[in-house]
Amino acid sequence: MSKTPKASVPKVYEPFAFRYFGNKRKYVKQYRKPENYNRIVELFLGSGAFSIQSNVPAIGFELSEKVCSIWDFLKNTTPEELLSLEKYWLDNRKELNKQPADSLPYKNQGLINYVKVNVCGVYNGITTCSSLYAQHALPVKNTIAALNRIQDITVVNTSFDTYEPTEGDLVFVDPPYLNTRAAYKNKSSTDTCLDFSPEKLSNFLATIKNPIIFTYGNGAEKDYPMYKWEKIDERFTPKIRGGGKSCRIEYVSYLNF
């Protein structure tokens, strides 16, 4: 007797804007939140993982012009344009493999940066890489799932310390890690965060009375010893250089809760 084939279940795509190195998308549901808040404030927006998984208005501060260009592109694109982009990449990625991102036949810099951050090099998720790699797929379906939510997120191309606290805000902090280049320590004068320091950030946070969710990775207790840290994950990840694996620990601290 033949078995009845199982009915296919449509895949549900998790909403996110784009891949970004160090984003906290997988941990969003683990963080404690206040019972009531009117707005999300991300002091270091990146791909806005925390804001996208919320349902209240949000504002994000982002120093990188390249990252802001991606947000601008996503705020003005359509599902049809993204699907066309996905088809182009699927049809041509073998020929474009290891070619510079400038080989893409597009003029919209935000679109180009969207492709770069998703498919460039082993540093997948960093805007400063330039070589396209065929093994990476564009997360178009996930991006489309986030498009409506993206319209509710205001993006400000400026430093975190320009934020003026407002009653009802919930502040999310996922700062750049020290001694890393990422998008904050490259050679571009427009995408630099060389004056960033834990002292500068902690002094600014001390002026905020709103609830703050502060997330960090390895070095939390060393770089920010003034906070009480909770470990939420520990895993081994491949080393990009040198081979082998390194232990990665994720921490969170709750301020003004």
C-alpha positions in Angstrom: 0.0 0.0 0.0 1.5 3.3 -1.1 2.0 6.1 1.4 0.0 9.3 1.0 2.5 12.0 0.2 2.7 14.7 2.9 1.2 18.0 2.0 3.9 20.7 1.5 3.9 23.4 4.1 4.7 26.9 2.8 7.9 28.2 4.2 7.5 31.2 6.6 10.4 33.7 6.2 11.7 35.4 9.3 11.7 39.1 8.7 15.1 40.8 8.6 16.6 43.6 6.6 20.0 42.2 5.7 22.8 40.2 7.0 25.1 42.1 9.3 28.1 41.0 11.2 27.4 40.6 14.9 23.6 41.3 14.8 21.5 39.9 17.6 18.6 38.5 15.5 18.7 35.1 17.1 18.5 36.4 20.6 15.8 39.0 20.3 13.1 36.8 21.8 15.3 36.0 24.8 15.7 39.6 26.0 13.4 40.8 28.8 11.4 43.8 28.0 9.4 46.3 30.1 5.6 45.8 30.2 5.0 49.1 28.5 7.0 51.2 26.1 6.1 53.4 23.2 9.2 53.4 21.0 12.3 51.4 20.3 15.6 53.3 20.2 18.7 51.5 18.8 21.8 53.5 19.5 23.8 51.4 17.0 21.3 50.4 14.4 23.2 48.1 11.9 20.5 45.8 10.5 18.0 46.8 13.1 17.3 43.2 14.3 15.7 44.2 17.6 13.5 46.9 16.0 12.3 44.7 13.2 11.1 42.0 15.6 9.1 44.6 17.5 5.7 46.3 16.7 6.1 49.8 18.0 7.7 52.8 16.2 11.5 52.7 16.2 14.4 55.0 15.6 18.0 54.0 14.9 21.2 55.9 15.0 23.8 54.7 12.5 27.1 56.3 11.7 27.9 54.3 8.6 26.7 56.0 5.4 26.9 52.7 3.6 24.5 51.0 6.1 22.2 54.0 5.9 22.2 53.7 2.1 20.9 50.2 2.4 18.1 51.3 4.7 17.2 54.1 2.2 17.1 51.5 -0.6 14.9 49.2 1.4 12.5 52.0 2.4 12.0 52.8 -1.3 12.1 49.4 -3.0 9.3 46.9 -3.8 9.0 43.1 -3.5 9.0 43.0 -7.3 12.4 44.8 -7.5 13.9 42.6 -4.9 12.7 39.4 -6.6 14.2 40.7 -9.9 17.4 41.3 -8.1 17.3 37.8 -6.6 16.7 36.3 -10.1 19.6 38.3 -11.6 22.0 37.0 -8.9 20.8 33.4 -9.3 21.2 33.6 -13.0 24.6 35.3 -13.0 26.4 34.5 -9.7 28.7 31.8 -11.2 30.0 34.4 -13.7 30.2 37.1 -11.0 32.0 34.8 -8.5 35.0 36.6 -7.0 34.4 39.6 -9.2 34.3 43.1 -7.6 30.9 44.4 -6.5 31.4 47.2 -9.1 30.7 44.5 -11.7 27.0 44.6 -10.8 24.9 46.4 -13.5 23.2 48.8 -11.1 23.6 52.5 -10.2 21.7 52.6 -6.9 24.4 52.6 -4.3 22.1 51.3 -1.6 21.1 48.4 -3.8 24.8 47.6 -4.5 25.6 47.8 -0.7 22.6 45.5 0.0 24.2 42.9 -2.3 27.6 43.5 -0.9 26.7 43.0 2.7 24.9 39.8 1.9 27.2 38.0 -0.6 30.7 39.5 -0.3 33.5 37.4 1.0 34.1 35.5 4.2 33.2 38.6 6.1 29.6 38.1 5.2 27.7 41.0 6.7 30.3 43.7 6.5 29.9 46.6 4.0 33.6 47.1 3.4 34.2 43.8 1.6 34.2 44.0 -2.2 34.4 40.6 -3.8 31.2 38.7 -4.7 31.0 35.1 -3.7 28.6 32.7 -5.5 28.0 30.4 -2.5 26.1 33.2 -0.7 22.4 33.7 -1.5 20.5 36.9 -1.2 18.0 36.8 1.7 15.3 38.4 -0.5 12.3 36.5 0.9 13.3 37.5 4.5 13.8 41.1 3.4 10.4 41.2 1.7 8.8 39.9 4.9 10.4 42.9 6.7 9.5 45.7 4.2 6.3 46.9 6.0 8.1 47.0 9.3 11.0 48.9 7.8 8.7 51.8 7.1 8.1 52.2 10.8 11.8 52.6 11.6 13.4 56.0 11.3 17.1 55.9 10.4 19.3 58.8 11.5 22.9 59.0 10.0 24.6 60.3 13.1 26.3 59.3 16.4 24.5 57.6 19.2 25.2 60.5 21.6 22.8 62.8 19.7 19.8 60.8 21.1 17.6 62.8 23.4 15.6 60.6 25.7 11.9 60.7 25.5 9.4 59.2 28.0 8.3 55.8 26.9 11.5 54.9 25.1 13.1 51.4 25.3 16.8 51.8 24.4 18.6 48.9 22.8 22.5 49.0 22.8 24.7 46.7 20.7 27.9 48.7 20.3 30.9 48.0 18.1 33.5 45.7 19.7 36.8 47.0 20.6 39.8 46.2 18.4 37.7 45.2 15.4 37.4 47.0 12.1 33.9 46.0 11.0 32.1 49.0 9.5 33.4 51.3 12.2 37.1 51.2 11.8 37.8 51.2 8.0 39.6 53.8 6.1 36.6 55.8 5.0 36.2 59.2 6.7 32.4 58.9 6.5 32.2 55.5 8.1 34.5 55.9 11.0 34.0 55.4 14.7 37.6 55.8 15.8 36.6 58.1 18.7 34.3 55.5 20.2 35.2 54.2 23.6 33.4 52.3 26.4 33.9 55.2 28.7 32.2 57.6 26.2 29.3 55.2 25.8 28.9 54.4 29.6 29.0 58.1 30.5 26.3 58.8 28.0 24.1 55.9 29.2 24.4 57.2 32.7 22.4 60.2 31.6 19.5 58.1 30.4 16.7 57.1 32.8 14.8 55.0 30.4 15.1 51.1 30.5 18.2 50.0 28.5 18.9 46.5 27.1 22.7 46.4 26.6 24.1 43.4 24.6 27.7 42.5 24.1 30.0 39.5 23.2 33.3 38.3 24.5 35.0 40.9 26.7 31.8 42.3 28.2 33.1 42.1 31.8 36.5 43.5 30.7 35.3 46.4 28.5 32.2 47.3 30.6 32.9 46.2 34.2 30.4 48.7 35.6 27.5 46.5 34.5 26.0 43.3 35.8 26.1 40.8 32.9 24.0 37.7 32.2 25.3 35.0 29.8 22.6 34.1 27.3 24.6 31.9 24.9 28.0 30.2 24.5 29.0 28.5 21.2 32.0 27.7 19.1 32.4 29.5 15.8 34.9 29.0 13.0 37.9 31.3 12.9 38.0 33.3 9.8 41.8 33.4 9.9 44.0 30.6 11.0 41.3 27.8 11.1 39.9 26.1 14.1 37.2 27.4 16.3 36.8 30.0 19.0 34.4 30.3 21.9 31.8 33.0 21.4 29.8 34.2 24.5 26.8 36.5 24.3 25.9 38.7 27.3 23.1 41.0 28.2 22.7 43.6 30.9 19.5 45.4 31.9 19.8 49.0 33.1 17.0 51.0 34.7 14.6 48.1 34.8 
